Amino acid sequence: MPVRKLLDRQTLAQWLDEFLARGYLTGSEIRVLDQEDDQDPDTGLIVVDLSRANTISYLQPITGGEGTWKVTMEPREAVIELGAADLVNLGHEVTVLGSLLCFLESKSRILLAQAR
């Protein structure tokens, strides 16, 4: 069974709260939004606004991926130029994003195991 079938907006919000309670520091805004899905209107989508990159990223399970997730980064409208400090901060934001992806994969695999 695909993990997406087991997820709803409330579960994603709980997982995100649990992740953020671990104390990760980031300038990114991370939130759960309603996902436009006519077949399952209760699904959610985790969205991250990378503050230094002026782009939105969203996280979702990979179809048929046994609990693996991917991040999709939307294209930016303009070129960005960063100094050293801003580049280090962007790197940190991406690192936190990677940690969130690992966290979601772990939670998804547990959810899948419980459903079997």
Phi and psi in degrees as a GROMACS rama.xvg file:
@    title "Ramachandran Plot"
@    xaxis  label "Phi"
@    yaxis  label "Psi"
@TYPE xy
-65.4753  140.832  PRO-2
-62.2689  -29.4651  VAL-3
-58.2049  -32.7078  ARG-4
-68.5428  -21.9714  LYS-5
-94.7296  -10.9095  LEU-6
-96.0639  146.23  LEU-7
-137.504  173.383  ASP-8
-59.5002  -40.0459  ARG-9
-64.2146  -42.424  GLN-10
-62.5125  -45.0845  THR-11
-61.1865  -41.3751  LEU-12
-63.7648  -39.8803  ALA-13
-64.7912  -44.0811  GLN-14
-62.4215  -42.3628  TRP-15
-64.4895  -42.6049  LEU-16
-59.6532  -42.2711  ASP-17
-62.8606  -43.0057  GLU-18
-63.609  -47.5667  PHE-19
-65.9718  -29.7244  LEU-20
-67.4597  -14.8005  ALA-21
-75.4615  -7.09324  ARG-22
91.086  16.5219  GLY-23
-62.1817  131.109  TYR-24
-99.3867  128.04  LEU-25
-155.627  150.756  THR-26
-85.8678  -3.12465  GLY-27
-75.1115  147.495  SER-28
-92.6377  124.356  GLU-29
-120.808  127.912  ILE-30
-153.252  165.547  ARG-31
-104.483  129.099  VAL-32
-114.769  157.405  LEU-33
-66.6637  137.496  ASP-34
-100.97  134.922  GLN-35
-77.3341  100.019  GLU-36
-140.362  107.418  ASP-37
-63.9346  -30.1724  ASP-38
-78.0739  -29.9291  GLN-39
-142.081  86.741  ASP-40
-69.4384  -8.52475  PRO-41
-93.3587  3.88274  ASP-42
-75.8029  156.143  THR-43
-124.073  174.042  GLY-44
-142.036  131.852  LEU-45
-89.7633  126.452  ILE-46
-121.118  137.786  VAL-47
-126.363  125.689  VAL-48
-97.2387  107.288  ASP-49
-74.0694  112.633  LEU-50
-65.132  -33.3199  SER-51
-87.8004  -14.4617  ARG-52
-105.517  -4.65505  ALA-53
51.2881  45.1016  ASN-54
-142.396  156.532  THR-55
-106.539  137.584  ILE-56
-121.431  144.94  SER-57
-131.045  148.061  TYR-58
-113.193  136.832  LEU-59
-153.803  154.537  GLN-60
-66.9132  147.208  PRO-61
-80.5829  128.289  ILE-62
-58.8084  125.579  THR-63
71.9028  15.3658  GLY-64
-91.8494  11.9101  GLY-65
52.1998  39.9679  GLU-66
97.2798  1.02241  GLY-67
-80.1574  152.667  THR-68
-123.19  164.247  TRP-69
-137.18  158.509  LYS-70
-115.064  135.536  VAL-71
-114.722  125.953  THR-72
-106.739  120.496  MET-73
-71.2647  152.603  GLU-74
-67.8295  149.727  PRO-75
-86.1736  153.804  ARG-76
-83.2198  -21.4486  GLU-77
-140.299  160.152  ALA-78
-68.6791  143.385  VAL-79
-114.33  145.572  ILE-80
-123.974  130.017  GLU-81
-125.582  139.986  LEU-82
-81.4795  -179.26  GLY-83
-58.574  -48.574  ALA-84
-64.0226  -43.0525  ALA-85
-65.8751  -36.1208  ASP-86
-66.9134  -41.5721  LEU-87
-62.1929  -42.623  VAL-88
-63.5228  -40.6722  ASN-89
-63.2308  -42.7598  LEU-90
-58.406  -40.2078  GLY-91
-65.9542  -42.4341  HIS-92
-59.9783  -41.7573  GLU-93
-67.4968  -36.3348  VAL-94
-62.6667  -43.675  THR-95
-63.6248  -39.4495  VAL-96
-60.4116  -42.0884  LEU-97
-63.9186  -39.9271  GLY-98
-64.0162  -39.4814  SER-99
-63.7627  -41.6377  LEU-100
-61.1969  -44.2619  LEU-101
-61.7619  -42.1032  CYS-102
-61.0633  -46.4748  PHE-103
-64.5779  -37.254  LEU-104
-65.2946  -42.0231  GLU-105
-62.0117  -47.5679  SER-106
-62.9751  -38.1683  LYS-107
-66.3039  -41.3504  SER-108
-65.5807  -37.2464  ARG-109
-64.9022  -43.6973  ILE-110
-60.6041  -43.6911  LEU-111
-63.9501  -41.4369  LEU-112
-64.4477  -38.497  ALA-113
-68.4754  -28.6312  GLN-114
-79.4183  -15.6796  ALA-115
